[in-house]
Amino acid sequence: MSDLLWQKPGVTVDAAIQAFLAGDDVVLDREFFLHDIEASRAHAQGLARIAILAEDELAGIERELDVLAGDFSAGRFVLDDRYEDGHSAIEARLTERLGDAGRRIHTGRSRNDQVLVATRLWLKAQLARTQALCVEVAGIALDRAAAERDVPLPGYTHLQRAVVSSLGMWWSAWAEAFIDNAARARDTLAWIDANPLGSAAGYGVNLPLDRDHTTAALGFGRMQVAATYAQLSRGKFEMAALEALSSAMLDLRRLAWDLSLFTAAEFGFVALPAQYTTGSSIMPNKRNPDVIELMRATYASVAAARCEIEQLLSLPSGYHRDLQVSKGALFHGFGKGLQALALLPDLLRNLDWNTDRMRGALEPSMYATDLAVDMAREGVPFRDAYRQAADPARWAEGDPAASLLARVSPGAAADPGLEVLRARLVDVQGMSGS
């Protein structure tokens, strides 16, 4: 490892202790290294605006940051154990190439606000991706709700056959769910869209840093004003972002559960695309729905990441090294969550329903609620109608189309409100910039 930024003359660094201190920071920092470079550029511009850097020094720094970003992206520069972390790697590279100009880059900043701003930029990108995927899923669900609006599907409560439902209702439920998830990702992004750069170690510096410039240069919606709050927000903002992602993961888990049941031979309502299934290592007859089962499991990874960060935050104000541990949890949670969510659109596009099996699963008892409501509409007190409709002798084969057509309450089969959902989707999509 190269000389440490904080190393003092005459102090010997114990290798085992340093390995524990550094952990896997330098590997994790690969995830947001390009954001760290971007923030370094904005900081250097700010230093030039207050005459800490000369214009030719700024030009050299910007040039070398471009080269470093290209080298990193092309694999010519690798963050490895030569460096303590990504922040020190940037400074070491600039110092190697530019001498004193590189040594000046850290004026007015701390690794604390460096990691804050890089994480914040990274989180904005992840939340934008979450929002875009939720918008895509909702759009597919709305399209299929319209196309398959009147296709009968058994409706279940307690996993027991309950009432006649439809594919239109099933699809519209997921459409609205993912519209809400997209809106939550959008709103969370707006909430965390605050620039912490210039807060240094949480107490500011004795320089007139142009924080408005770095805020605009980095594309933040506002400046995070209080320097000490910038440190207090670390972990809090990460948890909020994971909560937004977990909202989508929770719906993905329940959707995957439906498909797990509906693909079972005992239901046989739907077939998955072949590429979303795998084979058994011993049973030649098997095609297993492993993808949707792992989708179902992904919520646990996201929830665990949030929980891990929450457990770190039993801390007083100011920076504490405990917070270093939050990066691994954050990257793992978003990595697993977005990987699963990205597979969902094509799965939903290519589901193949077995309408004969769905219709065949409808039975006379599933029209009992319709019968009770019809009697109530004709003046029979509902509790009396309920008791009469509970008599199996009154049950008969019904017409699923008529049952669905009669379900006229807003949001039900005959009045699904797809145009309302479509307008909400357009709104949340427009706010995403996609």
DOFI-619332 format. One record per residue (C-alpha): residue number from 1; residue in three letters; x, y, z. Coordinates in pm, whole numbers. Layout:
REM DOFI-619332
i=NUM | aa=ALA | east=X | north=Y | up=Z
...
***
This chain:
REM DOFI-619332
i=1 | aa=MET | east=0 | north=0 | up=0
i=2 | aa=SER | east=125 | north=350 | up=-80
i=3 | aa=ASP | east=187 | north=602 | up=198
i=4 | aa=LEU | east=-131 | north=672 | up=388
i=5 | aa=LEU | east=-281 | north=1020 | up=366
i=6 | aa=TRP | east=-301 | north=1046 | up=743
i=7 | aa=GLN | east=32 | north=882 | up=830
i=8 | aa=LYS | east=252 | north=1088 | up=1063
i=9 | aa=PRO | east=634 | north=1086 | up=1078
i=10 | aa=GLY | east=775 | north=829 | up=1318
i=11 | aa=VAL | east=451 | north=627 | up=1337
i=12 | aa=THR | east=478 | north=266 | up=1228
i=13 | aa=VAL | east=166 | north=120 | up=1070
i=14 | aa=ASP | east=88 | north=-233 | up=1183
i=15 | aa=ALA | east=-7 | north=-438 | up=875
i=16 | aa=ALA | east=-272 | north=-648 | up=1048
i=17 | aa=ILE | east=-435 | north=-345 | up=1206
i=18 | aa=GLN | east=-428 | north=-155 | up=877
i=19 | aa=ALA | east=-585 | north=-451 | up=695
i=20 | aa=PHE | east=-867 | north=-444 | up=951
i=21 | aa=LEU | east=-905 | north=-67 | up=919
i=22 | aa=ALA | east=-912 | north=-66 | up=540
i=23 | aa=GLY | east=-1127 | north=-377 | up=512
i=24 | aa=ASP | east=-1255 | north=-412 | up=158
i=25 | aa=ASP | east=-1290 | north=-36 | up=112
i=26 | aa=VAL | east=-1070 | north=-14 | up=-193
i=27 | aa=VAL | east=-1271 | north=-286 | up=-368
i=28 | aa=LEU | east=-1607 | north=-138 | up=-270
i=29 | aa=ASP | east=-1496 | north=206 | up=-385
i=30 | aa=ARG | east=-1481 | north=75 | up=-742
i=31 | aa=GLU | east=-1860 | north=100 | up=-736
i=32 | aa=PHE | east=-1864 | north=479 | up=-713
i=33 | aa=PHE | east=-1512 | north=568 | up=-826
i=34 | aa=LEU | east=-1634 | north=758 | up=-1132
i=35 | aa=HIS | east=-1866 | north=963 | up=-909
i=36 | aa=ASP | east=-1571 | north=1037 | up=-682
i=37 | aa=ILE | east=-1377 | north=1161 | up=-985
i=38 | aa=GLU | east=-1672 | north=1376 | up=-1091
i=39 | aa=ALA | east=-1690 | north=1531 | up=-743
i=40 | aa=SER | east=-1315 | north=1594 | up=-744
i=41 | aa=ARG | east=-1352 | north=1790 | up=-1067
i=42 | aa=ALA | east=-1624 | north=2010 | up=-917
i=43 | aa=HIS | east=-1419 | north=2063 | up=-600
i=44 | aa=ALA | east=-1113 | north=2162 | up=-805
i=45 | aa=GLN | east=-1325 | north=2411 | up=-1000
i=46 | aa=GLY | east=-1442 | north=2556 | up=-671
i=47 | aa=LEU | east=-1085 | north=2589 | up=-546
i=48 | aa=ALA | east=-992 | north=2775 | up=-864
i=49 | aa=ARG | east=-1283 | north=3014 | up=-806
i=50 | aa=ILE | east=-1128 | north=3117 | up=-473
i=51 | aa=ALA | east=-768 | north=3126 | up=-606
i=52 | aa=ILE | east=-642 | north=2817 | up=-424
i=53 | aa=LEU | east=-568 | north=2666 | up=-765
i=54 | aa=ALA | east=-431 | north=2858 | up=-1061
i=55 | aa=GLU | east=-616 | north=2824 | up=-1390
i=56 | aa=ASP | east=-337 | north=2616 | up=-1543
i=57 | aa=GLU | east=-340 | north=2388 | up=-1237
i=58 | aa=LEU | east=-717 | north=2342 | up=-1272
i=59 | aa=ALA | east=-676 | north=2261 | up=-1641
i=60 | aa=GLY | east=-415 | north=1998 | up=-1556
i=61 | aa=ILE | east=-633 | north=1844 | up=-1286
i=62 | aa=GLU | east=-937 | north=1829 | up=-1514
i=63 | aa=ARG | east=-727 | north=1673 | up=-1789
i=64 | aa=GLU | east=-582 | north=1409 | up=-1558
i=65 | aa=LEU | east=-922 | north=1332 | up=-1407
i=66 | aa=ASP | east=-1053 | north=1267 | up=-1760
i=67 | aa=VAL | east=-758 | north=1035 | up=-1825
i=68 | aa=LEU | east=-810 | north=856 | up=-1494
i=69 | aa=ALA | east=-1182 | north=805 | up=-1562
i=70 | aa=GLY | east=-1099 | north=663 | up=-1907
i=71 | aa=ASP | east=-824 | north=439 | up=-1770
i=72 | aa=PHE | east=-1052 | north=309 | up=-1496
i=73 | aa=SER | east=-1341 | north=241 | up=-1735
i=74 | aa=ALA | east=-1107 | north=61 | up=-1977
i=75 | aa=GLY | east=-944 | north=-145 | up=-1702
i=76 | aa=ARG | east=-604 | north=20 | up=-1741
i=77 | aa=PHE | east=-625 | north=158 | up=-1389
i=78 | aa=VAL | east=-737 | north=-77 | up=-1112
i=79 | aa=LEU | east=-827 | north=11 | up=-757
i=80 | aa=ASP | east=-634 | north=-246 | up=-555
i=81 | aa=ASP | east=-437 | north=-282 | up=-235
i=82 | aa=ARG | east=-183 | north=-25 | up=-348
i=83 | aa=TYR | east=-433 | north=227 | up=-212
i=84 | aa=GLU | east=-622 | north=265 | up=113
i=85 | aa=ASP | east=-939 | north=365 | up=-69
i=86 | aa=GLY | east=-1064 | north=530 | up=-387
i=87 | aa=HIS | east=-1025 | north=880 | up=-247
i=88 | aa=SER | east=-654 | north=836 | up=-174
i=89 | aa=ALA | east=-609 | north=674 | up=-516
i=90 | aa=ILE | east=-735 | north=988 | up=-690
i=91 | aa=GLU | east=-506 | north=1213 | up=-489
i=92 | aa=ALA | east=-208 | north=982 | up=-543
i=93 | aa=ARG | east=-266 | north=975 | up=-918
i=94 | aa=LEU | east=-295 | north=1354 | up=-942
i=95 | aa=THR | east=15 | north=1404 | up=-729
i=96 | aa=GLU | east=211 | north=1155 | up=-938
i=97 | aa=ARG | east=113 | north=1331 | up=-1261
i=98 | aa=LEU | east=96 | north=1694 | up=-1150
i=99 | aa=GLY | east=310 | north=1737 | up=-839
i=100 | aa=ASP | east=200 | north=2031 | up=-624
i=101 | aa=ALA | east=-130 | north=2077 | up=-805
i=102 | aa=GLY | east=-221 | north=1724 | up=-705
i=103 | aa=ARG | east=-117 | north=1794 | up=-347
i=104 | aa=ARG | east=-353 | north=2094 | up=-338
i=105 | aa=ILE | east=-666 | north=1903 | up=-443
i=106 | aa=HIS | east=-756 | north=1808 | up=-86
i=107 | aa=THR | east=-760 | north=2168 | up=34
i=108 | aa=GLY | east=-1096 | north=2239 | up=198
i=109 | aa=ARG | east=-1231 | north=1887 | up=187
i=110 | aa=SER | east=-1222 | north=1569 | up=393
i=111 | aa=ARG | east=-1263 | north=1207 | up=299
i=112 | aa=ASN | east=-1586 | north=1243 | up=497
i=113 | aa=ASP | east=-1751 | north=1477 | up=251
i=114 | aa=GLN | east=-1582 | north=1292 | up=-37
i=115 | aa=VAL | east=-1758 | north=968 | up=51
i=116 | aa=LEU | east=-2080 | north=1153 | up=123
i=117 | aa=VAL | east=-2094 | north=1321 | up=-217
i=118 | aa=ALA | east=-1986 | north=1011 | up=-410
i=119 | aa=THR | east=-2246 | north=802 | up=-228
i=120 | aa=ARG | east=-2513 | north=1064 | up=-286
i=121 | aa=LEU | east=-2442 | north=1078 | up=-660
i=122 | aa=TRP | east=-2441 | north=697 | up=-674
i=123 | aa=LEU | east=-2771 | north=676 | up=-486
i=124 | aa=LYS | east=-2933 | north=923 | up=-725
i=125 | aa=ALA | east=-2837 | north=698 | up=-1016
i=126 | aa=GLN | east=-2969 | north=387 | up=-841
i=127 | aa=LEU | east=-3300 | north=549 | up=-752
i=128 | aa=ALA | east=-3341 | north=679 | up=-1107
i=129 | aa=ARG | east=-3284 | north=322 | up=-1229
i=130 | aa=THR | east=-3536 | north=191 | up=-976
i=131 | aa=GLN | east=-3791 | north=445 | up=-1090
i=132 | aa=ALA | east=-3736 | north=367 | up=-1459
i=133 | aa=LEU | east=-3775 | north=-8 | up=-1406
i=134 | aa=CYS | east=-4091 | north=39 | up=-1201
i=135 | aa=VAL | east=-4234 | north=262 | up=-1475
i=136 | aa=GLU | east=-4152 | north=-6 | up=-1732
i=137 | aa=VAL | east=-4316 | north=-281 | up=-1526
i=138 | aa=ALA | east=-4626 | north=-69 | up=-1466
i=139 | aa=GLY | east=-4657 | north=6 | up=-1838
i=140 | aa=ILE | east=-4642 | north=-360 | up=-1931
i=141 | aa=ALA | east=-4899 | north=-447 | up=-1666
i=142 | aa=LEU | east=-5134 | north=-174 | up=-1787
i=143 | aa=ASP | east=-5106 | north=-287 | up=-2148
i=144 | aa=ARG | east=-5184 | north=-644 | up=-2054
i=145 | aa=ALA | east=-5467 | north=-535 | up=-1823
i=146 | aa=ALA | east=-5632 | north=-365 | up=-2120
i=147 | aa=ALA | east=-5568 | north=-654 | up=-2359
i=148 | aa=GLU | east=-5685 | north=-925 | up=-2116
i=149 | aa=ARG | east=-5935 | north=-722 | up=-1923
i=150 | aa=ASP | east=-6226 | north=-966 | up=-1938
i=151 | aa=VAL | east=-6041 | north=-1299 | up=-1916
i=152 | aa=PRO | east=-6179 | north=-1484 | up=-1611
i=153 | aa=LEU | east=-5936 | north=-1578 | up=-1334
i=154 | aa=PRO | east=-6026 | north=-1728 | up=-996
i=155 | aa=GLY | east=-5988 | north=-1482 | up=-709
i=156 | aa=TYR | east=-5852 | north=-1623 | up=-383
i=157 | aa=THR | east=-5854 | north=-1533 | up=-17
i=158 | aa=HIS | east=-5667 | north=-1752 | up=232
i=159 | aa=LEU | east=-5558 | north=-1954 | up=-76
i=160 | aa=GLN | east=-5919 | north=-2071 | up=-106
i=161 | aa=ARG | east=-6138 | north=-2007 | up=-408
i=162 | aa=ALA | east=-6340 | north=-1696 | up=-329
i=163 | aa=VAL | east=-6493 | north=-1503 | up=-620
i=164 | aa=VAL | east=-6468 | north=-1471 | up=-994
i=165 | aa=SER | east=-6189 | north=-1230 | up=-1084
i=166 | aa=SER | east=-6011 | north=-1146 | up=-1408
i=167 | aa=LEU | east=-5670 | north=-1104 | up=-1559
i=168 | aa=GLY | east=-5758 | north=-738 | up=-1599
i=169 | aa=MET | east=-5788 | north=-702 | up=-1223
i=170 | aa=TRP | east=-5469 | north=-903 | up=-1159
i=171 | aa=TRP | east=-5266 | north=-696 | up=-1401
i=172 | aa=SER | east=-5408 | north=-361 | up=-1289
i=173 | aa=ALA | east=-5316 | north=-441 | up=-929
i=174 | aa=TRP | east=-4950 | north=-476 | up=-1023
i=175 | aa=ALA | east=-4971 | north=-172 | up=-1248
i=176 | aa=GLU | east=-5085 | north=50 | up=-964
i=177 | aa=ALA | east=-4837 | north=-108 | up=-724
i=178 | aa=PHE | east=-4542 | north=-29 | up=-947
i=179 | aa=ILE | east=-4671 | north=319 | up=-1027
i=180 | aa=ASP | east=-4662 | north=381 | up=-652
i=181 | aa=ASN | east=-4314 | north=227 | up=-633
i=182 | aa=ALA | east=-4192 | north=454 | up=-911
i=183 | aa=ALA | east=-4337 | north=756 | up=-734
i=184 | aa=ARG | east=-4170 | north=655 | up=-409
i=185 | aa=ALA | east=-3831 | north=618 | up=-580
i=186 | aa=ARG | east=-3880 | north=959 | up=-746
i=187 | aa=ASP | east=-3977 | north=1128 | up=-419
i=188 | aa=THR | east=-3689 | north=968 | up=-228
i=189 | aa=LEU | east=-3446 | north=1081 | up=-498
i=190 | aa=ALA | east=-3577 | north=1437 | up=-463
i=191 | aa=TRP | east=-3537 | north=1420 | up=-85
i=192 | aa=ILE | east=-3175 | north=1306 | up=-91
i=193 | aa=ASP | east=-3081 | north=1534 | up=-383
i=194 | aa=ALA | east=-2871 | north=1760 | up=-160
i=195 | aa=ASN | east=-2503 | north=1843 | up=-202
i=196 | aa=PRO | east=-2284 | north=1765 | up=104
i=197 | aa=LEU | east=-1956 | north=1862 | up=-65
i=198 | aa=GLY | east=-1788 | north=2147 | up=120
i=199 | aa=SER | east=-1899 | north=2032 | up=464
i=200 | aa=ALA | east=-1551 | north=1875 | up=508
i=201 | aa=ALA | east=-1536 | north=1668 | up=827
i=202 | aa=GLY | east=-1867 | north=1808 | up=941
i=203 | aa=TYR | east=-1759 | north=2150 | up=1067
i=204 | aa=GLY | east=-1676 | north=2348 | up=754
i=205 | aa=VAL | east=-1339 | north=2508 | up=679
i=206 | aa=ASN | east=-1187 | north=2856 | up=700
i=207 | aa=LEU | east=-1221 | north=2912 | up=327
i=208 | aa=PRO | east=-1504 | north=3080 | up=132
i=209 | aa=LEU | east=-1585 | north=2760 | up=-60
i=210 | aa=ASP | east=-1825 | north=2817 | up=-349
i=211 | aa=ARG | east=-2075 | north=2548 | up=-252
i=212 | aa=ASP | east=-2338 | north=2689 | up=-485
i=213 | aa=HIS | east=-2103 | north=2619 | up=-775
i=214 | aa=THR | east=-2038 | north=2257 | up=-676
i=215 | aa=THR | east=-2410 | north=2207 | up=-620
i=216 | aa=ALA | east=-2488 | north=2321 | up=-974
i=217 | aa=ALA | east=-2186 | north=2152 | up=-1131
i=218 | aa=LEU | east=-2280 | north=1814 | up=-982
i=219 | aa=GLY | east=-2648 | north=1847 | up=-1072
i=220 | aa=PHE | east=-2786 | north=1856 | up=-719
i=221 | aa=GLY | east=-3124 | north=2008 | up=-655
i=222 | aa=ARG | east=-3006 | north=2198 | up=-349
i=223 | aa=MET | east=-2717 | north=2240 | up=-108
i=224 | aa=GLN | east=-2718 | north=2050 | up=220
i=225 | aa=VAL | east=-2663 | north=2359 | up=431
i=226 | aa=ALA | east=-2560 | north=2256 | up=782
i=227 | aa=ALA | east=-2212 | north=2104 | up=771
i=228 | aa=THR | east=-2275 | north=1889 | up=1078
i=229 | aa=TYR | east=-2606 | north=1759 | up=942
i=230 | aa=ALA | east=-2423 | north=1638 | up=632
i=231 | aa=GLN | east=-2248 | north=1389 | up=858
i=232 | aa=LEU | east=-2566 | north=1309 | up=1051
i=233 | aa=SER | east=-2744 | north=1227 | up=724
i=234 | aa=ARG | east=-2499 | north=951 | up=638
i=235 | aa=GLY | east=-2681 | north=622 | up=680
i=236 | aa=LYS | east=-3016 | north=798 | up=713
i=237 | aa=PHE | east=-3028 | north=879 | up=342
i=238 | aa=GLU | east=-2899 | north=532 | up=249
i=239 | aa=MET | east=-3174 | north=371 | up=456
i=240 | aa=ALA | east=-3438 | north=584 | up=285
i=241 | aa=ALA | east=-3309 | north=480 | up=-57
i=242 | aa=LEU | east=-3316 | north=112 | up=43
i=243 | aa=GLU | east=-3669 | north=157 | up=175
i=244 | aa=ALA | east=-3778 | north=291 | up=-164
i=245 | aa=LEU | east=-3619 | north=-9 | up=-333
i=246 | aa=SER | east=-3768 | north=-249 | up=-79
i=247 | aa=SER | east=-4116 | north=-119 | up=-165
i=248 | aa=ALA | east=-4068 | north=-254 | up=-517
i=249 | aa=MET | east=-3907 | north=-571 | up=-382
i=250 | aa=LEU | east=-4204 | north=-637 | up=-156
i=251 | aa=ASP | east=-4440 | north=-624 | up=-453
i=252 | aa=LEU | east=-4200 | north=-835 | up=-657
i=253 | aa=ARG | east=-4203 | north=-1095 | up=-380
i=254 | aa=ARG | east=-4581 | north=-1117 | up=-378
i=255 | aa=LEU | east=-4603 | north=-1122 | up=-757
i=256 | aa=ALA | east=-4347 | north=-1403 | up=-764
i=257 | aa=TRP | east=-4554 | north=-1593 | up=-510
i=258 | aa=ASP | east=-4858 | north=-1569 | up=-737
i=259 | aa=LEU | east=-4659 | north=-1702 | up=-1028
i=260 | aa=SER | east=-4509 | north=-1979 | up=-815
i=261 | aa=LEU | east=-4859 | north=-2097 | up=-733
i=262 | aa=PHE | east=-5011 | north=-2040 | up=-1076
i=263 | aa=THR | east=-4734 | north=-2236 | up=-1252
i=264 | aa=ALA | east=-4778 | north=-2540 | up=-1027
i=265 | aa=ALA | east=-4949 | north=-2833 | up=-1198
i=266 | aa=GLU | east=-5233 | north=-2818 | up=-945
i=267 | aa=PHE | east=-5319 | north=-2472 | up=-1083
i=268 | aa=GLY | east=-5169 | north=-2476 | up=-1431
i=269 | aa=PHE | east=-5284 | north=-2121 | up=-1503
i=270 | aa=VAL | east=-4966 | north=-1985 | up=-1659
i=271 | aa=ALA | east=-4645 | north=-2095 | up=-1827
i=272 | aa=LEU | east=-4317 | north=-1911 | up=-1773
i=273 | aa=PRO | east=-4082 | north=-1832 | up=-2060
i=274 | aa=ALA | east=-3839 | north=-2124 | up=-2092
i=275 | aa=GLN | east=-3536 | north=-1910 | up=-2008
i=276 | aa=TYR | east=-3688 | north=-1829 | up=-1667
i=277 | aa=THR | east=-3681 | north=-2194 | up=-1562
i=278 | aa=THR | east=-3406 | north=-2445 | up=-1493
i=279 | aa=GLY | east=-3376 | north=-2822 | up=-1482
i=280 | aa=SER | east=-3324 | north=-3062 | up=-1197
i=281 | aa=SER | east=-2985 | north=-3225 | up=-1150
i=282 | aa=ILE | east=-3149 | north=-3564 | up=-1088
i=283 | aa=MET | east=-3510 | north=-3554 | up=-1211
i=284 | aa=PRO | east=-3522 | north=-3541 | up=-1592
i=285 | aa=ASN | east=-3888 | north=-3440 | up=-1594
i=286 | aa=LYS | east=-3847 | north=-3118 | up=-1399
i=287 | aa=ARG | east=-3852 | north=-2755 | up=-1511
i=288 | aa=ASN | east=-3811 | north=-2547 | up=-1198
i=289 | aa=PRO | east=-3922 | north=-2183 | up=-1156
i=290 | aa=ASP | east=-3590 | north=-2089 | up=-999
i=291 | aa=VAL | east=-3586 | north=-1731 | up=-1130
i=292 | aa=ILE | east=-3914 | north=-1632 | up=-967
i=293 | aa=GLU | east=-3815 | north=-1812 | up=-649
i=294 | aa=LEU | east=-3495 | north=-1606 | up=-632
i=295 | aa=MET | east=-3697 | north=-1294 | up=-714
i=296 | aa=ARG | east=-3913 | north=-1385 | up=-416
i=297 | aa=ALA | east=-3602 | north=-1412 | up=-199
i=298 | aa=THR | east=-3449 | north=-1079 | up=-304
i=299 | aa=TYR | east=-3655 | north=-872 | up=-63
i=300 | aa=ALA | east=-3459 | north=-1036 | up=218
i=301 | aa=SER | east=-3129 | north=-904 | up=81
i=302 | aa=VAL | east=-3261 | north=-549 | up=56
i=303 | aa=ALA | east=-3425 | north=-560 | up=398
i=304 | aa=ALA | east=-3107 | north=-702 | up=551
i=305 | aa=ALA | east=-2899 | north=-422 | up=399
i=306 | aa=ARG | east=-3128 | north=-162 | up=549
i=307 | aa=CYS | east=-3123 | north=-337 | up=886
i=308 | aa=GLU | east=-2742 | north=-357 | up=886
i=309 | aa=ILE | east=-2711 | north=16 | up=824
i=310 | aa=GLU | east=-2973 | north=96 | up=1087
i=311 | aa=GLN | east=-2778 | north=-101 | up=1347
i=312 | aa=LEU | east=-2469 | north=113 | up=1276
i=313 | aa=LEU | east=-2646 | north=439 | up=1353
i=314 | aa=SER | east=-2652 | north=419 | up=1731
i=315 | aa=LEU | east=-2395 | north=699 | up=1728
i=316 | aa=PRO | east=-2356 | north=1057 | up=1853
i=317 | aa=SER | east=-2309 | north=1342 | up=1609
i=318 | aa=GLY | east=-1993 | north=1374 | up=1406
i=319 | aa=TYR | east=-1815 | north=1115 | up=1194
i=320 | aa=HIS | east=-1737 | north=769 | up=1332
i=321 | aa=ARG | east=-1549 | north=494 | up=1153
i=322 | aa=ASP | east=-1842 | north=256 | up=1210
i=323 | aa=LEU | east=-2005 | north=418 | up=908
i=324 | aa=GLN | east=-1746 | north=267 | up=674
i=325 | aa=VAL | east=-1933 | north=-63 | up=711
i=326 | aa=SER | east=-2246 | north=86 | up=554
i=327 | aa=LYS | east=-2100 | north=82 | up=201
i=328 | aa=GLY | east=-2093 | north=-295 | up=163
i=329 | aa=ALA | east=-2453 | north=-332 | up=278
i=330 | aa=LEU | east=-2569 | north=-53 | up=48
i=331 | aa=PHE | east=-2398 | north=-191 | up=-260
i=332 | aa=HIS | east=-2519 | north=-545 | up=-191
i=333 | aa=GLY | east=-2879 | north=-438 | up=-133
i=334 | aa=PHE | east=-2906 | north=-231 | up=-449
i=335 | aa=GLY | east=-2701 | north=-479 | up=-649
i=336 | aa=LYS | east=-2930 | north=-770 | up=-572
i=337 | aa=GLY | east=-3250 | north=-566 | up=-584
i=338 | aa=LEU | east=-3194 | north=-401 | up=-920
i=339 | aa=GLN | east=-3062 | north=-726 | up=-1069
i=340 | aa=ALA | east=-3392 | north=-894 | up=-983
i=341 | aa=LEU | east=-3609 | north=-600 | up=-1085
i=342 | aa=ALA | east=-3439 | north=-576 | up=-1424
i=343 | aa=LEU | east=-3550 | north=-931 | up=-1508
i=344 | aa=LEU | east=-3915 | north=-859 | up=-1438
i=345 | aa=PRO | east=-4025 | north=-666 | up=-1751
i=346 | aa=ASP | east=-3946 | north=-940 | up=-2002
i=347 | aa=LEU | east=-4094 | north=-1203 | up=-1772
i=348 | aa=LEU | east=-4424 | north=-1015 | up=-1759
i=349 | aa=ARG | east=-4426 | north=-949 | up=-2132
i=350 | aa=ASN | east=-4397 | north=-1320 | up=-2206
i=351 | aa=LEU | east=-4628 | north=-1487 | up=-1956
i=352 | aa=ASP | east=-4856 | north=-1733 | up=-2137
i=353 | aa=TRP | east=-5194 | north=-1786 | up=-1970
i=354 | aa=ASN | east=-5396 | north=-2109 | up=-1991
i=355 | aa=THR | east=-5745 | north=-1964 | up=-2011
i=356 | aa=ASP | east=-5913 | north=-2305 | up=-2019
i=357 | aa=ARG | east=-5753 | north=-2404 | up=-1689
i=358 | aa=MET | east=-5847 | north=-2073 | up=-1531
i=359 | aa=ARG | east=-6207 | north=-2099 | up=-1643
i=360 | aa=GLY | east=-6218 | north=-2464 | up=-1535
i=361 | aa=ALA | east=-6117 | north=-2364 | up=-1182
i=362 | aa=LEU | east=-6432 | north=-2154 | up=-1141
i=363 | aa=GLU | east=-6701 | north=-2331 | up=-939
i=364 | aa=PRO | east=-7060 | north=-2249 | up=-837
i=365 | aa=SER | east=-6967 | north=-2137 | up=-484
i=366 | aa=MET | east=-6766 | north=-1849 | up=-631
i=367 | aa=TYR | east=-7088 | north=-1676 | up=-742
i=368 | aa=ALA | east=-7236 | north=-1675 | up=-390
i=369 | aa=THR | east=-7115 | north=-1322 | up=-314
i=370 | aa=ASP | east=-7273 | north=-1195 | up=-636
i=371 | aa=LEU | east=-7598 | north=-1361 | up=-532
i=372 | aa=ALA | east=-7593 | north=-1200 | up=-187
i=373 | aa=VAL | east=-7522 | north=-855 | up=-328
i=374 | aa=ASP | east=-7794 | north=-893 | up=-595
i=375 | aa=MET | east=-8046 | north=-982 | up=-321
i=376 | aa=ALA | east=-7935 | north=-684 | up=-114
i=377 | aa=ARG | east=-7979 | north=-456 | up=-413
i=378 | aa=GLU | east=-8337 | north=-582 | up=-438
i=379 | aa=GLY | east=-8409 | north=-487 | up=-75
i=380 | aa=VAL | east=-8315 | north=-793 | up=128
i=381 | aa=PRO | east=-8103 | north=-691 | up=432
i=382 | aa=PHE | east=-7751 | north=-794 | up=351
i=383 | aa=ARG | east=-7706 | north=-1019 | up=656
i=384 | aa=ASP | east=-8022 | north=-1210 | up=559
i=385 | aa=ALA | east=-7906 | north=-1227 | up=198
i=386 | aa=TYR | east=-7566 | north=-1350 | up=318
i=387 | aa=ARG | east=-7724 | north=-1640 | up=507
i=388 | aa=GLN | east=-7945 | north=-1737 | up=215
i=389 | aa=ALA | east=-7658 | north=-1720 | up=-34
i=390 | aa=ALA | east=-7448 | north=-1943 | up=194
i=391 | aa=ASP | east=-7687 | north=-2233 | up=127
i=392 | aa=PRO | east=-7518 | north=-2465 | up=-129
i=393 | aa=ALA | east=-7862 | north=-2553 | up=-260
i=394 | aa=ARG | east=-7883 | north=-2203 | up=-407
i=395 | aa=TRP | east=-7553 | north=-2230 | up=-589
i=396 | aa=ALA | east=-7552 | north=-2294 | up=-962
i=397 | aa=GLU | east=-7311 | north=-2271 | up=-1250
i=398 | aa=GLY | east=-7268 | north=-1905 | up=-1324
i=399 | aa=ASP | east=-7159 | north=-1698 | up=-1616
i=400 | aa=PRO | east=-6814 | north=-1552 | up=-1545
i=401 | aa=ALA | east=-6858 | north=-1280 | up=-1808
i=402 | aa=ALA | east=-7185 | north=-1168 | up=-1649
i=403 | aa=SER | east=-7028 | north=-1177 | up=-1302
i=404 | aa=LEU | east=-6742 | north=-954 | up=-1414
i=405 | aa=LEU | east=-6971 | north=-718 | up=-1606
i=406 | aa=ALA | east=-7187 | north=-673 | up=-1295
i=407 | aa=ARG | east=-6887 | north=-575 | up=-1078
i=408 | aa=VAL | east=-6930 | north=-201 | up=-1137
i=409 | aa=SER | east=-6772 | north=-49 | up=-825
i=410 | aa=PRO | east=-6473 | north=171 | up=-918
i=411 | aa=GLY | east=-6161 | north=-38 | up=-948
i=412 | aa=ALA | east=-6352 | north=-362 | up=-1003
i=413 | aa=ALA | east=-6372 | north=-568 | up=-1321
i=414 | aa=ALA | east=-6635 | north=-359 | up=-1500
i=415 | aa=ASP | east=-6478 | north=-25 | up=-1404
i=416 | aa=PRO | east=-6103 | north=-91 | up=-1364
i=417 | aa=GLY | east=-6000 | north=273 | up=-1401
i=418 | aa=LEU | east=-5718 | north=194 | up=-1640
i=419 | aa=GLU | east=-5731 | north=544 | up=-1785
i=420 | aa=VAL | east=-5674 | north=689 | up=-1436
i=421 | aa=LEU | east=-5376 | north=460 | up=-1383
i=422 | aa=ARG | east=-5243 | north=549 | up=-1727
i=423 | aa=ALA | east=-5252 | north=919 | up=-1637
i=424 | aa=ARG | east=-5065 | north=851 | up=-1312
i=425 | aa=LEU | east=-4807 | north=651 | up=-1502
i=426 | aa=VAL | east=-4755 | north=934 | up=-1751
i=427 | aa=ASP | east=-4706 | north=1173 | up=-1460
i=428 | aa=VAL | east=-4447 | north=961 | up=-1279
i=429 | aa=GLN | east=-4275 | north=878 | up=-1608
i=430 | aa=GLY | east=-4257 | north=1245 | up=-1700
i=431 | aa=MET | east=-4099 | north=1327 | up=-1367
i=432 | aa=SER | east=-3829 | north=1064 | up=-1429
i=433 | aa=GLY | east=-3710 | north=1239 | up=-1741
i=434 | aa=SER | east=-3742 | north=917 | up=-1936
***
